[in-house]
């Protein structure tokens, strides 16, 4: 009998409902992802990401009716890290003279806007 490899698959839990998280490939096609270990899943999607353990046949059976044919095992980051623009001494001095609170060269997020973390996550739709 063939051994079924278990994948750690990210899910979204809302109340008593659990649903698969689907992602997109670079070309826009939807895909399901699985991870070879819980640690690999937490490293990419964060330690609070809920997951279920599924074999590949079960994951394919769940995604086929949705038209999802691609499965990705252990996806990697695809975007370059975000780099803050360099602030020259002249620009910092001009900002300080104008009374800009971020004149120290550190960019501060404005209220209501999220900050960008180093690295990227897969695109979810």
C-alpha positions in Angstrom: 0.0 0.0 0.0 1.3 3.4 -1.0 2.1 5.8 1.8 0.2 9.1 1.6 2.3 12.2 2.3 0.6 14.6 4.7 0.6 18.3 3.7 0.0 21.2 6.2 -2.6 23.3 4.3 -3.5 26.9 5.3 -7.1 27.5 6.1 -9.4 30.3 7.2 -11.6 29.6 10.2 -14.8 31.7 10.7 -16.9 30.5 13.5 -17.5 26.8 12.9 -16.6 27.0 9.2 -13.2 26.1 8.0 -12.2 26.9 4.3 -9.0 26.4 2.3 -6.9 29.5 1.6 -6.3 29.7 -2.1 -3.5 31.8 -3.6 -2.4 33.0 -7.0 0.6 32.1 -9.2 2.5 34.9 -10.9 0.5 34.4 -14.1 -2.8 34.9 -12.2 -4.0 31.3 -12.0 -5.4 30.2 -8.6 -3.5 27.5 -6.7 -3.6 25.7 -3.4 -0.5 25.4 -1.3 0.8 22.8 1.1 3.8 22.7 3.4 5.9 19.7 4.3 6.0 20.8 8.0 4.1 23.1 10.4 7.3 25.0 10.8 7.6 25.8 7.1 4.0 27.0 7.1 4.5 29.3 10.1 7.8 30.6 8.7 6.1 31.9 5.5 2.5 32.7 6.7 3.1 33.5 10.4 2.7 31.5 13.6 -1.0 32.3 13.9 -2.0 30.8 10.5 -4.5 28.0 11.0 -3.9 24.8 9.1 -5.2 21.3 8.5 -3.3 18.2 7.6 -4.4 16.7 4.2 -3.0 14.2 1.8 -2.5 15.3 -1.8 -5.5 13.3 -3.1 -7.8 14.9 -0.6 -6.5 18.4 -1.4 -7.0 17.8 -5.1 -10.5 16.5 -4.5 -11.4 19.7 -2.5 -10.0 22.1 -5.1 -11.0 20.4 -8.4 -14.7 21.6 -8.2 -13.4 25.1 -7.8 -11.3 24.8 -11.1 -8.0 24.9 -9.2 -5.6 22.5 -10.8 -2.2 23.7 -9.5 -0.8 22.6 -6.1 2.3 24.1 -4.8 4.4 22.4 -2.1 6.6 24.6 0.1 6.2 27.9 -1.8 8.9 30.5 -1.4 8.8 34.2 -1.3 8.6 35.8 -4.8 8.9 39.5 -4.1 12.1 41.4 -3.2 12.2 42.9 0.3 10.9 46.4 0.6 13.7 49.0 0.9 13.0 52.4 2.4 14.3 55.3 0.2 17.5 56.8 1.4 17.2 60.3 3.0 20.1 62.6 2.2 21.4 64.9 4.8 20.2 67.9 2.8 16.7 66.6 2.6 16.7 65.8 6.3 17.8 69.3 7.1 15.2 70.9 4.8 12.5 68.7 6.4 13.7 69.7 9.9 13.6 73.3 9.0 10.0 72.9 7.7 9.0 71.2 11.0 8.5 67.7 9.6 8.4 65.3 12.6 10.0 62.5 10.5 13.0 64.7 9.8 15.3 62.3 11.6 15.3 60.2 8.4 13.0 57.5 9.6 9.8 57.2 7.6 6.8 57.0 9.8 3.5 55.5 8.6 0.6 57.9 8.6 -2.5 57.1 10.6 -4.8 54.5 9.1 -2.1 53.1 6.8 -0.5 49.7 7.3 3.2 49.3 7.3 5.0 46.9 5.0 6.9 44.0 6.5 10.2 42.7 5.2 9.4 39.9 2.8 6.1 39.1 1.1 3.2 36.7 1.3 1.5 34.9 -1.5 -1.3 36.9 -3.1 -4.7 35.8 -1.8 -8.0 36.5 -3.6 
